[in-house]
């Protein structure tokens, strides 16, 4: 093992601020000449008038030292490629107070400067080692218990710290969602995985508090409290006065948050354990007792720069740096330790160096541990799928009595009704899922009494009441944050995003948060949910780009996400069962994309033919993930790949093509857009003489590009092939919308082009 580096003497001080901060501590202890008190007993105040006992201070100070030496270790070993993360916690070590004064069963969503919080929370359970666990994470070892080597994250399954990855406020909505879920669970008879009086903890920086995502969480928390609904979330703003290099105006956090009537404000000095202890304790106790959203303004500082690559001397004066470093909280903690008589200078320095040696030894050991190398090993927790278990869950039908109660008897069961259109069958399938899963919740804008803007959720609120079907404030970010919170607490959230265009401003709640959790927690945590989104084009007499959004690119690019898009009612019911089972069994995040223009469609070829109405499938039936539907499977003159609105369009076009060219036409409804079933596409393309891809999305980055790639890579790319696709434009209002979207005639014309190209 490499020797532990010795501190740099003062006369050799250069521009390495980590070395200077290290030396500052040592010199501060050596030169301290204050009065020493008689050492207090463990349960006595560490200093007169302090709310912090000597025993608590000893632990807190040690947690601070562990955090500091992990930072120093990272700066030294990063240049040797033994450590891969240098955003440190130095100056924020006061957050150990928050860990000390809350429980390990309080779900925590942490700022990346939370080394001391973690070191202190590790004390809550016996046999855990904050140094080795952290070192494994710094080294990106696959033995890292938090992420399995996929990222340096603060996380722990037994300690209820859900991993965050360089979060810039994106974790605040789900922290609030978790707090609300803690309160919601008893109301629906759901057993919580944490005690019923738990609170959710969420820490972030002063700069991050200005982010729109943070503001939406604060607003929703206050909106909830204003209605006298419990929301036990402890927002911890670790105010160090700067965001990378942009300073926060002095007094801004207090001014901005201390007078919000429904966000209870507390201040604590995180630079002084002796004085800050009681104030942090008051804030945590207030949140737990009142169940109100609580804002803890924790004073911190930032030393050693934003990260190892941030050379502050390039943009801050040496005088300013020295002033900032003089406020190092470890200097104050050392003074308390010496004045209280808990340590002598010699024992304190020995303890300091022993922790340094422990951190470096752990880092060297972690460097020798195996790393992730193989692609399948890296991706394993991203999208777990156990098809047999999912199939059993999707077709489980042991809730017959509840169905009879909800639907009103045997004769009124949906499978005993005449064939119905898409909207009604989605509605019936949702009723079924609520019978099957008592922990299922449906929420969003207008979904309750109104039943949604297209009445798709009509009757659910009446059947299952406000405890399980409820309206939210008009904020898609919070809707998806709530979904994550409910999922964290073991429920089955089915949030509705009213239109696809409304999803885009909240996309990161799925991309950066919900869909990433299994990957970055090594499948220890998951956010199982089914997100319903109404979208796509072809609404007649209504629209514009907000209501005829055909951009699916943002969905297709999210790793691990499942996207299903039905074109008919029976498929919708089967797909919903599978998506719910994927959530319950494998913890998956999915989007159920509902084509608005097909909600009420009854006819296929002619008015009144009722050929787009289908029987409701019995509850013991489901659809395999990735399974498509093939119309005229033996036809091979032309194969059309499509989905959603493109399916009835292609079926109508197929009739014209057969009449004009005499071709037998096969229409393939993919049904699943993410991930695309490339093997299925290849199989269908292999027997085709000609291929059309009908994609109602846009020309660039649409689903069609993925379909064509699968066809070409399967070896069928030399066959006559053409794409019918939407234009790269926003959708205009009224009839002009149809000019930018594919139409039946476009498909027929594309087939004629294939005939000429033969």
N, C-alpha and C positions, 0 to 999 in steps of 0.2 A: 504494500500500500504506500502511496506517496506520503511524504512527510506533511504534517499540518503546517501551513505557512505561518510564520511569525508576524506579528504586527509590524508595520513600517514605522521606524522611529520618526519623531516629529521633525527632525532636521531634514528628513528625506521626503517631506510631503510634496506631492506633485499635484496632478489634476484628477487623480482617482478618488472620487468623493467617497466611495465605499471604504477604502482604506483609511481615509481621514475620519469618517464617522466611527469606525472601529477604534482607531487610536484615541479619538476624543473620549470615548467611554472609559478606556483604560486610564488615561490621564486624569479624567474627572474623579475616578475612584482614588487614584494614588494621591491626588492633591486635596482631597476633601478634608476639611478641618473643622467641621461643625461639632456641636455638642452631641454626645451620645446618651440616650436615655437608657433606663433599665429595660431589658428586653421584655416585651409583654407576653403574657400567656397566650396560647393559641386562639382562645375565644375573646381576647381583649382587643380593643382597637389598636391598629398598628401605630397610629399617632393619636394623641388626645383629640377628641372631637370628630374623628373619622368614622364613617359608617363601615369601614372595611376592617375586618379582623386581621390579626397577625397571620393566622393560618391561611385565610383567603388571599392576603397580599403575597405570601410566599409562593403560592401556586400561580397566581396571576403574573408575578414577576418572572417566574421560571418560564411560563408560556410566552411572555414577551421575549425572553432571551432565546428561546427555541426559534421563534419566528425570525428574529434578527440574524441568527447564525445560519438559518436556511437561506436567507437573502445573501449574506456574505459568501456562503458556499457557492451559491448559484453564479455569482459574479466571477469567482475564481475558476470554477470548473466549466463554465460555458465556453471559454476560449480553448479548452481542451476537448470540446465536443463530448463531454460527459454529462452535461446538463443542457436542456433545450428551452429554458424559460427563465426570463430575468425580470418580469414585472413583479416587483417586490412589495412587501407589506411595511417597510420601514417608515416609521412615523405614525402608522395606524395601529400600533400594538395595543392601544387602549380598547380596541374592539373585543379584547379578551374579557372585558367586563360584561359585554352583552352575552357572551357564551356562559360566563359564570352564573349570571342571574336569570337565565332561562333554562329550559330543560332540553335534554337530548332528544326528546320526542316532540319538540316544537319544530315543525318543518322549516328549514332554513335555505334561503336563496341568497347566495353571498356575492358581494363585491370581490374582485380578484385580489384585493389587498387584505385578505382575511386569515393570514397565517397564524396570528395570535388567537383569533377566535377558534380556529380549528384545534390548535394545541390545547387550549383550555377545554373545549368540548370533549376532546379525547379522554379527559379525566372522568367523564360521566359514566363510562363503562370500564370495567376492569380488563386488564390484559391487552389493551390497545396501545400502539406505539406511534405517536404523531411524527416522530423523526423518521423512522424507517418508511412508514407509509408515504410521507411527503417526498422522501428521497426517491422512492420508486416512481412517483409521478413526475418529478423533475427529470429523471433519467429516461422517461418514456419507456419504462420496462413493461412488458406484458403481464408482469406480476403486480403491477400497480392495482391496488384494490378499488380505486375509484373508477378509472376509465379503461383499465387493461392496456395502458400505454398509448391510447389514442389522442390524448391531450393532457396538458398540465391543468388539472381542475381541482378545486376544493370540493370534495364530495365524499360521502360515506353512507352506505346503506344502513348499517346499524345505528348511526348517529343522526339519521334523517337530514342529511345535507345533500340536497339534490344538485348534481353537477351543473355549473354554468360555465360557458366558454367565452371569456373576454366580453362579458355582458356590458352593454351600454344602455341600461335602463330597460332592455327587452324582457327582463325577468320580473318586473314589477306587476304587470297584469296577472301573471299566473300565481304570484305570491298572494295577491288579493283574492284571486279565484280559490286558492287553497284555504284561505281564512273563511271565505263564505261556504266552502264545502264542508268544513268542520262543523259549521252551524246547521247546514242543510241536512246532513246525514241523519241525525236523530229524528228530524221531521218526517222522513220517508222510511224510517225503520231500518236504516242501513248501519251496519256495524263498522265503526271507524277503525283504521289501523293504528291510530294514536289516541291518547286520552281525550275525552270530550271537552275538557277545558284547555286544550292546547291552543297556542297562538302560532301564526305564521310570521317568520322573521325575514326581512328583506333589507339587505344593505347595499349602498350605492354611494357614489361620490357627489360632491356639490355640483360639479359640472354636469353630471348625468341627470341631475334633478331638473334641468332645463329641457331635456329631450321630450319630444311630443309623446313618446310612449310612457315616460314617467308621469307626465302631466295627465294623461288619460287615466292612469291608475289612481292618482290622487283625486281626480274629479269623481271617478266611479266610487271610490271609497267614501268620499263626502256625500255623494248622491245617495248611497246606501244608508249612511248614518243619519242623514237628514230625515229619512223615512222611519227612523228608529229601528232599523234592522241591524242585528249584530254583524260586525265585520272585524274580528280580532286579528288585525295585521299590525305588526310593529315595523314601520318604515324607519330604517336607521341611515340617516344621511351623515356619512363620514366626511366632514368638511375640512379639507386641507387647503382650501383657498386657491386651487389651481387645477386646470384640466389640461394635461400634457404641458403646454406652454402658455395657455390662455388663463389669465387670472380671473377669479370670481370677485366681483366688486365687494369690498368690505361691508359686512352687515346684510348682504343680499339674502342669504338663506333665512336668517331670522325675520327680516322684513317680509319675505315672500310667504313664509309658512306659519309664523307665530300668531297670525290673526285670522286664520281660516277656522270658521266656527265649527265645522264638522270634521276637523282633522286636529286632534288634540296634541299640542306642542309641548315638548320637554327639551331642556338643554342640559348637557353634561360635558364636563371637561375630560376628554379622553387622553389628555396629556398628563394627567395626575390621577393615579389610581386611588389615592387616599380621599380626594375630594370628589372624584367622579363617580365613585361606587354608589353612594346613596341616591344620586340623581338618576343613574341608569336603573337602579332597583325600583325607584318610583315609577319610571316610565313603563318598565316591563310589568310591574304589578298592576298598574292602571289598565294596561291593555288587557291583561288576563281577567281582571275583575269586572271591568265595565263592558268588555267585548266591543270596544270602539276602536276605529282606526287611530293609531297613535304615531306621531312623528317625533323621533328622537334625533335631535340635532347634536351630533357628537363631534366635539372639537378634536381635530387631528392635525398633523402636518405631513409633509412629504419630503423625505430626505433620500439621497442617492438617486434622484431622478425618476422619471416615469418608468424607465426600464434600463437595461444594461446598455442599450444603444443610444440613450438620451444623454448627450454630453452637455449638461446644463451650463457649463462654463462658457459655451459658445453663445448663449443668449441671456445669461444672468450674470450680474457682476459678482466678483469674488466677495465683496462686502455683503451682498444679499445672501449669498450661499452660506457664509459664515453665520449670519443672523438666523437663517432657517435652521441650520444644524445645531445652533445653541438651544433651540427649542425641542430637541430630541427627547421624546417621552422616556427613553431609557435612562437619561441623565437624571431626570426627576425621580424615577423609580429607584435608581441607585442611591440617591440622597435619602430617600425614605428608608431604604433598607439599612443604611449606615446609621442614620439618626435614631431609628427605632431600636437599634442594638440587635437586630436579627442577624446581621452580618458584620464582620470586621472587614477592613480593606482586604486583608489577605484571603479570607474565606470567600469574599465576593469575587475577587479576581480569579481565584481557583475554580469557583463554580462557573464563571463566565468561560474560562478556557476549557473546562470539562465539557460544557455544552458544545463549544466549537468543535472539539475533538469528536464528540458523538455525532455531530451533523456531517462532518467530513468523512468519518468512517462509514456512516450509513450511505453517503453518496458514492463512495468508492465501491461499496458492496453492491449497491443498486446498479452501478455501471457494469458489473460483471453478470448481472441477471439477464435472462434472454429478452430480446426485443421482438416486436412484431416484424415479420418479413413477408410471409405469403399473403397474396391478395385475398384469398378466401378467409384466412384468419382475421385479417383486418376488417373485412366487411361482415363477418359473421353476426354481430349484434345489430347491424343496421336494419335488416328486414327479416326477422325470424318468421318462419312459416312452417307449421306442422300440419300438412294437408289432411291427414286422417282425423286428427283431433278437431280441426276446424270443421270438417264435414260432419262429424258426429254432433258437434255443438250446433251447427247451422240447421240440422234436421231434427234436433231434439224437440219433441212435441208433448212434453209432460205437463202442460199447463192448460189442458182442455177445459177444466172447470172454470178457470178465470176467463177464458175466451167466451164461454157461454154467458157469463155474467156481463161482460163488457159489450158484446155484440147483441145480446138480448135474446138468446135462444138458438137452437139448432138451425131453424129455418133461416135465421138472419146471418149465419156465418158467411163470410165473403165467398168461400168456395162453393156455397150453395146458391149464390146469386148469379144472374145472367152475366155475360162478359161485360167488362167495364174498360174505360179508357185509363190513361196513364195517371192522371191526378188522383182519381178515386183509388186506384190500386196502391199507389204510394201511401195514401191516407190509411187504407186498410192494413197495409204492411206495418206502418208505424203503430197502429193500435195493437197489432199482434206482438210486436217487439216489446211494447209496454206491458203486455200481459206476461210475456216470457221473462222479462228482466225488471224486477221491482226497483232496481237501482238505476234504471234508465231515466234520463232527464232530457227534455226538449225545451230549447230557449232561443231567443233571438228577438228581432224587431217585429211586432205585430202578430206573433205566432199563437197567442193565447186566445182570448175571447174572439178576436177577429178571424182567427184560423189561417193567418197568412194572407198576403196580398192576392194570392190565387186560390185561397181556401183549401190548400193542400193539407193543412193541419187542423181543419175544421173538426170539432167534436172531441179532440184530444183533451183540451182543457176541461171540458165538462165531465169527461170520463175519469180523468186522473187528477184533476184539481190543480191549484196553484203551486202545490208543493213539488209537482213534477213537470208541469208545463207552464212556462211563465215568460212574460215580456222582459226585455232588457232595455237599458238606455240605448240611444242611437250611436253605437260605437262598435265597429267590427273588431277592433283590437281587444276591447274588453270582452266581447263575446267569446273570442278564441282564448283569451286569458282565463275566463271562467271555465271553459271546457278543460283546459289543462289542470286547473285546480280540482275540479270534480274528479277528473281521471286520477290525479295523484292520491285521492282519498278512496279509490276503488269503485267509483260509480261509472256509469256508461253515459257519457254526455253525447247528445245528438244536437249540436248547435246548428242554427240556420243562418246562412249569409244570404241576404235577400236577393242580391243579384251578383253575378260573377264579377262585374266591374267594381263592386264594393269590396271584394276580397283583396284587391291589389294593394290598397293602402294599409292592410293588416297582414300582408303576406308573411312577414318575418315571424309572426307568432307561430306559424306552421313551419316555415323553412328553418329559421334559426333556433326555434325552441322546441315545439312539440315533436317534430319528426327527427330531431337530432338527439333526443334524450336517451333513447336506447343505445345509440352508437357511442355516445360519450360517457355513458354509465356502464358500459359493457353488459347491457341488457339487465341491469339490476333495477332500473326504474323505467317506466314507460308512461306514455300519455294516450292510452287507448280511447279513440273517439271516432265517430262517424260525422263528418261535416257535410251537411246538406247545402248545396249551392244551386240556385236557379240561374240558368244562363243560356248561352248560345243565341242564335239569331232567329229571324223569320217571324217575329211578332207582327201581326198585321194591324195597321191603324194605331200603332203605339210604338214608342221606342226612342230612337237615338242611341248613341253608343253606350249609355249607362244601362239600358235595358235590352240591348241586342249585342252584348259583348261576346265575341267569338275568339278571344285571346286565351288560349290554354297554355301558353308558353310558361307562365309563372308556376303552373302546377306540374308540368312535365319535367321541370328541372329540379325538383325537390327530392333528394335521395331518400329512399325508403317509403315514400308516399304511395298509396294505392288510389287510383282514380277509376271509378266506374261510371259509365254513361249509358243508361238504358234508352231504348227507342220505343218501348211498348210496356204496358202495365205488368204483364206477368213476369217479364224479365226484371222489372224494377223490384218486385216483391222478392224474387229469388236472390237478387243481388244484395238487397238490404240485409237479408238473413245472413248471407256470407260475410258481409262487411261487419256486422255486429259480432259474429263469431270470431272473425279475425281480431277484433278489438279485445274480446273477452279472453281468448285463448293465447294469442301471440302479442297482445299489447299494441297492435298496429294503429297507425293514424291513416284515415282514409277520407276521400272526398267523393261524395255521391253527387254527380253533376246531372241536374235535371233539365232537359230541354223544354224551356217554357212553351215554345210554339206547339209542342206535342201534348201538353197537359190535357187539353180538351179534345184532341183529335179523335174522331170516330171513324172517318171514312178514309179509304186508301185511293181507289181509282175514281169513283163517281160519288156524287152526293147521295147520301142515304144508303151506301153499300155496307156500312158498319164493319168493314174488313180490318179496321184497326182497333177493334175491341176484342179482348181476350179473357178467357176464364181465369179466375184467381187460383194460383197453385196452393194445394193443401200445405199446412205448416210443416210437414215432414219432408218437404222438397227444398232444395237449395241449388245454387249454381257454383260450380268449381271456379276458383280464381283463375282468370285468363281464358276461360272457355268462351268461344264465340258461337254465334248462331249462323247457320248456313242455309240459304234459300236456294232450292234446286241444286243439290250437291253434285248431281251427275253432269250438269251442264259445264262445258269447257271451252266454248267458242270465245266467251268473254267472261272474265271474273272481275267483279267490282268490289273493292275493299272500301268500307265506309263505317259510319257510326252515327248515332243520334239522329238529327233531322235528315241526314243523308240516306238513311235506310229506306223510309217510304219514298223519298225522291228517287232513289236508285231502282226500287221495285217498279215504280211507274215508268221510269225511263226504260227499264228492261223490256217492258211490254212493247214500247215503240220500237226499240232496237230489234227485237225479234220480228216484228212486223216488217221493218224496213230491210233488214239484212238477212233474215232467216237464221240468225244466230240463237243458240241456246245460251242464256245468260245466268250466271250464278252470282248472287249477291251475298257478300260476307259481312255480317255485322260483328265488328270486333268486340263491342260491349265494354271491354277493359282497355283504357287508354294509357294507364301507367300501372305497372310496367306493361309494355306491349308484349304480347305472346308471339315472339319471333318464330318459334317452331311452328305454331299454328299458321302464321302468315306464310311461312315457307312451304308448308304442306299444301295450302290452298293454291299458291302460285305455281307449284311444280306441275300441276296438271292443266294449267291454263294455256290457251293459245294466245290470248291477248289480255292485257291487264289495265284496268282503270282504278285510280285511287280518287275517291270523292271525299274531300276534306272541307268541311264548312268553316274551318279555321282560316287563318291568314296565310298568304303565300309564303311568308318567311316564318320559320320556327314553328310551323304547324305540326299536327299529328302526322300529316301525310309524309313529311320528310322521314320520320321514323319508319313508316310503313315501307316506303321505297327503299330505304337502307336495308331493311330486313329482306326484302325481295332480292335486291342486288347481291347482298352477301350470301344469300342462299343459292346463287347460281342461276337465278331466273331473270336476271337483268337484261339479257339479250333479247327477250321477247318484246313485241310491240307493247309499249307502256306509256301511259299518259296520266297526268294529274288534273283534276278539276278542283279548284280551290278558290277561296275568297281572296279579295284584293288586300293589299297592304295599306289599309286606310281605316279610319274610324268609321263607324256605321252612321250614316246620316238619318234624318228623320223621314217618316212617312214612306211613300212608295219608292223613294230613292234608295232606301236600304236594300231593296231587292237587286239593285244594279251592282252591288259590291259583294253579293253572296252567290254561291253556286245555285243554279236552277236546274229543273228537269231538262230543259232544252240544252243546257250546257253539257249535260252528260250525253245526251243523244248526239250532239255535235262532236264531242270528243270521240265517240265510237266511230263516227264517220271518218274522222281523221285517222283512226287506227286502220280502217278499211283501206284508205288511200295509201297508207304507209306500208301496206303489206308487200 
